[in-house]
Amino acid sequence: MRSVLRRLRQGAVALAATGLLGTAVTTPAHAATLGHYNISAVYDSGVSSGGFMADQLHVAYSGTIKGTGIFAGGPYHCAQGSLTTAELACMYNVQSRNLSSLEQTARTRSAQGTIDNVANLSGHRVYVFHGTADTTVSVGSSNDLVQFYKDFGANVTYDNTTPAAHSWVSPLGPNACGTSYTPYINNCGNDPEHAMLAQLFGSVAAPAASPSGSVVSFDQNTYAPGGSASAISMGATGYAYVPSACASGTSCRLMVALHGCLQGAGSVGTTFVTKAHLNEYGDTNNMIVLYPQAVATLGSNPQGCWDWWGYLNAGNYDTHGGAQIEAIMNMVHALGG
């Protein structure tokens, strides 16, 4: 994910260089559609481009998404529909993010009804993580993300002391804490997933030693506006982890977990699905985990990032009607959220 946006302009050359074309992916048993479950509450989380997208999803649909956990992300509408702003303001801290203007954008959109009422954010639980060795997304972006939520009355926990490079941090991560390379899942000797879920839920049971539920794959075309996942830079296949208790009808929470650039199935197979350390908590906390998948697209999105700067539509990518947001929300509603 390092220097991700700078390489976006390299199109097909970047695709070939990073091996995103023709990557073999091992998938679980496939179902055309997601099952429907007894969902009590919906949350989301994500890292890097997935962190920005998790924030967009939460703010746009705060009536449904009750809290969020964001690793290496920034405040709502940070990129303002511009790749240049995404690079200079959100990633490298060269250009001001103008937090007050971003907050006003949220208020204006709320009043117009293009996002849910921002009053919903008051009291929502939020977890933000930024590693001290992260040189890809500016710590200023995470600081502003924290302040954005506080200014709207959210209950925020901020972990900014772990010496992690740009990555999702997990006890199952194969990479050293201070490194940033594929699959961008680092082991720092701690358990941010426990801290995140404790913040979001109020309390959390210890994780299972190993997941005993099922990872299922499904057709994302079913949920994409217009019926074509590839048209909105999403893969044909998405994944969900379903604990056996949830499959049997027990009331369960739903967590939407969003990978970062170069971290989707087209790049690393199901590594994020199995190593994010969320499935283990799913078993012991009655939590289904939905893993939507972005995919590389020639020219506009060669590294499989989520649309957090408007590469699909600069006007509505982070509001109601944003193609990827609507696809994910269609999955949430199908699951029962």
C-alpha positions, 0 to 999 in steps of 0.5 A: 500500500506504500505510495499507492496513489502515486502509482495509480497513474501507471495503469496497466504497467502497475498491474503487471508490475504488482502481479495483479493480473492472473493471480490464482485465488483459492475460494471457499464453497461458492453461493450465488447469494448471501444468507439472511440472518438475525442481525442485531446491529451493524458495524464496519472497519477497514484499513487504508483505502478500506479505512477511508471507505469504512468512514464514508460508509459509516457517515453516509449510513449512520442510521444503519452503521452503529460504529466503526474501527479505522486503521490508517484512515482519514476524515470524511470527504478528505480527498474531496473528489480529487486524486491530487488532494488525496495524495497531498492532503490525506496521505502526505500532509503537504496540503491542508485538509481544512477539517472545519470545511469537511465537517461543514460538508457533512452537515450540508449533505445531512441537511440535503439528505444525501447522507444520513443525519449527522446527529446519528453520530453522537454517542456512536463508538469509534476506534482509530488506529495509526502506527507510529511507523506509518509513512504512507498515510499521514498521522495528521489524517488520523488526528483529524479523523478523531477530531471529526468524530469528537466534534459530532459527539462520538465516543472515540478511542485512539491507538497511536502508540504502536510502532506499526508501519502501514498495515492492518495489525493482527496477532495472526499477521505474517509480517514484522511490525515495522514493515509494509509489504504484502499482505500488509498484515503485521504482528506487533505483539498486541491485539488491536481487534480486541481493543476495537471490538471492546470499544465498539461493543462495550465488552468483548469475549476472548477469541476462539483458538481457531474459527469453527464457523464457515467462510462462504463466498458469494457473487458480488454481481448480485449486489452491484448497482446495474448487476456488474461488480467489475463496472464499479471496480469490485470483484466477482466474488465476496466473502463472509464468515458465519459462526455456527450459532449465527447460522442457527438463528442466534441474534448476531452482530454484523461487522463489515471488514474492508481490506486495503489496496493490494490486499483484496483477493486479486492480490493476496487470495483470502489472506485478509479474510483468514488473518484479520483476527476477526473470525476468531472473535466472531465465534465467541461474540456472535458476530458475522464478518462480511468481507466485500472485495474491491478489484484492480481496474486498468487505468483508474484503479490498478491496485484494487483500492476502494473508491475514497477519492472519486475514481468512479464518480467524483460527485457521489462516491461518498454519499447515498448513491455512491456505487461501491457504498450502495453495493456494500449496503445491498450486502448488509441488507441481504444479510439482515442488517 
